[in-house]
Amino acid sequence: MEVQFLAVSSCDVAGSVAKAKKESSTLLAKRFLMKLPEEQRVGIQILFRRSEALQEMSVPLLRPFLTSSATRILSSQRNLVVRRALSTQSKRSNSAAVAYAPDYEDSTSGQQGHDSRAPAPLNSEQRKFLDGALRVNQAGELAAVLIYAAQTPPVLRNNPQLRNLMKHMHDQEAGHFKTFNHLLAKHRIRPTIMYPVWKVAATALGWGTGVMGREAAMACTEAVETEIGNHYNDQVKALLDWVAEAEAKGETLGEEMKELLATLRRIRDEELEHLDHAVENDAKQAKPYELLTSIIRSGCRTAIWISEKV
């Protein structure tokens, strides 16, 4: 009995030591990742979301910092790309003038009271970027609402268990659309003249992939949200650059731009949540997956480019 007790105790001690080592390594990895620019972390996250299962991942320390879609892993080639990106970005982050944190923190956050600095006005280039970005965002959210509205009836016909999920995603997109309607009116930005075309195209895409089945509908969501996630992340990066430039001059962009930055971050994260749901619901089982997602992603990029211009 004593021998058995000692054996069990030894196993407990060994397990505790292994657990402590793992927790220590996880903490170090977390600290390292938090030093990376936000756009790099989100880019890696998107890459992971669109990969295959995470069970044999060669960089396991990243697992705790990925969202639920991180049940997919990179192929050996993508693992190499990620490791190189992390290595390169680590060197860059050491010399970066501004650290991009997960949430915006004003340099005056440590000061008490209201920031008395007058907001720096947007220059013509920034204003042009903002006009195009918000116009595209509104058109994209309209398309998303119409895609889900058209997909839902045929998908639920054979998959009633997805009713709550489809409603959740549709309602979030409707909220995004309402937000950008308000922002366009607030900043006096005209909608794209391609509105009627995008309405027809989005409805056709939603109905077509819905009729093809649950997997095709989810593959459509994966493709769209991959492009939209990257698009929103580019906008977040641009606003962070504006913040850095203003701070370097001793100025501030003001509360309005900070609120816009927070809004873009929130909507980006909700779009990536939809991507998670799509992958979890067998998006990659769609036939033909590669052809379908490639066509949809190309269409999204084209629509974004056109809507920015007109």
Secondary structure in CASP SS format (residue, H / E / C, confidence):
PFRMAT SS
TARGET T0000
AUTHOR 0000-0000-0000
METHOD secondary structure of the structure
MODEL  1
M C 1.00
E H 1.00
V H 1.00
Q H 1.00
F H 1.00
L H 1.00
A H 1.00
V H 1.00
S H 1.00
S H 1.00
C H 1.00
D H 1.00
V H 1.00
A H 1.00
G H 1.00
S H 1.00
V H 1.00
A H 1.00
K H 1.00
A H 1.00
K H 1.00
K H 1.00
E H 1.00
S H 1.00
S H 1.00
T H 1.00
L H 1.00
L H 1.00
A H 1.00
K H 1.00
R H 1.00
F H 1.00
L H 1.00
M H 1.00
K C 1.00
L C 1.00
P C 1.00
E H 1.00
E H 1.00
Q H 1.00
R H 1.00
V H 1.00
G H 1.00
I H 1.00
Q H 1.00
I H 1.00
L H 1.00
F H 1.00
R H 1.00
R C 1.00
S C 1.00
E E 1.00
A E 1.00
L C 1.00
Q C 1.00
E C 1.00
M C 1.00
S C 1.00
V C 1.00
P H 1.00
L H 1.00
L H 1.00
R H 1.00
P H 1.00
F H 1.00
L C 1.00
T C 1.00
S H 1.00
S H 1.00
A H 1.00
T H 1.00
R E 1.00
I E 1.00
L C 1.00
S C 1.00
S H 1.00
Q H 1.00
R H 1.00
N H 1.00
L H 1.00
V H 1.00
V H 1.00
R H 1.00
R H 1.00
A H 1.00
L H 1.00
S H 1.00
T H 1.00
Q H 1.00
S H 1.00
K H 1.00
R H 1.00
S H 1.00
N H 1.00
S H 1.00
A C 1.00
A C 1.00
V C 1.00
A C 1.00
Y C 1.00
A C 1.00
P C 1.00
D C 1.00
Y C 1.00
E C 1.00
D C 1.00
S C 1.00
T C 1.00
S C 1.00
G C 1.00
Q C 1.00
Q C 1.00
G C 1.00
H C 1.00
D C 1.00
S C 1.00
R C 1.00
A C 1.00
P E 1.00
A C 1.00
P C 1.00
L C 1.00
N C 1.00
S H 1.00
E H 1.00
Q H 1.00
R H 1.00
K H 1.00
F H 1.00
L H 1.00
D H 1.00
G H 1.00
A H 1.00
L H 1.00
R H 1.00
V H 1.00
N H 1.00
Q H 1.00
A H 1.00
G H 1.00
E H 1.00
L H 1.00
A H 1.00
A H 1.00
V H 1.00
L H 1.00
I H 1.00
Y H 1.00
A H 1.00
A H 1.00
Q H 1.00
T H 1.00
P H 1.00
P H 1.00
V H 1.00
L H 1.00
R H 1.00
N H 1.00
N C 1.00
P H 1.00
Q H 1.00
L H 1.00
R H 1.00
N H 1.00
L H 1.00
M H 1.00
K H 1.00
H H 1.00
M H 1.00
H H 1.00
D H 1.00
Q H 1.00
E H 1.00
A H 1.00
G H 1.00
H H 1.00
F H 1.00
K H 1.00
T H 1.00
F H 1.00
N H 1.00
H H 1.00
L H 1.00
L H 1.00
A H 1.00
K H 1.00
H H 1.00
R C 1.00
I C 1.00
R C 1.00
P C 1.00
T C 1.00
I C 1.00
M C 1.00
Y H 1.00
P H 1.00
V H 1.00
W H 1.00
K H 1.00
V H 1.00
A H 1.00
A H 1.00
T H 1.00
A H 1.00
L H 1.00
G H 1.00
W H 1.00
G H 1.00
T H 1.00
G H 1.00
V H 1.00
M H 1.00
G C 1.00
R H 1.00
E H 1.00
A H 1.00
A H 1.00
M H 1.00
A H 1.00
C H 1.00
T H 1.00
E H 1.00
A H 1.00
V H 1.00
E H 1.00
T H 1.00
E H 1.00
I H 1.00
G H 1.00
N H 1.00
H H 1.00
Y H 1.00
N H 1.00
D H 1.00
Q H 1.00
V H 1.00
K H 1.00
A H 1.00
L H 1.00
L H 1.00
D H 1.00
W H 1.00
V H 1.00
A H 1.00
E H 1.00
A H 1.00
E H 1.00
A H 1.00
K C 1.00
G C 1.00
E C 1.00
T E 1.00
L C 1.00
G C 1.00
E H 1.00
E H 1.00
M H 1.00
K H 1.00
E H 1.00
L H 1.00
L H 1.00
A H 1.00
T H 1.00
L H 1.00
R H 1.00
R H 1.00
I H 1.00
R H 1.00
D H 1.00
E H 1.00
E H 1.00
L H 1.00
E H 1.00
H H 1.00
L H 1.00
D H 1.00
H H 1.00
A H 1.00
V H 1.00
E H 1.00
N C 1.00
D C 1.00
A H 1.00
K H 1.00
Q H 1.00
A C 1.00
K C 1.00
P C 1.00
Y H 1.00
E H 1.00
L H 1.00
L H 1.00
T H 1.00
S H 1.00
I H 1.00
I H 1.00
R H 1.00
S H 1.00
G H 1.00
C H 1.00
R H 1.00
T H 1.00
A H 1.00
I H 1.00
W H 1.00
I H 1.00
S H 1.00
E H 1.00
K H 1.00
V C 1.00
END
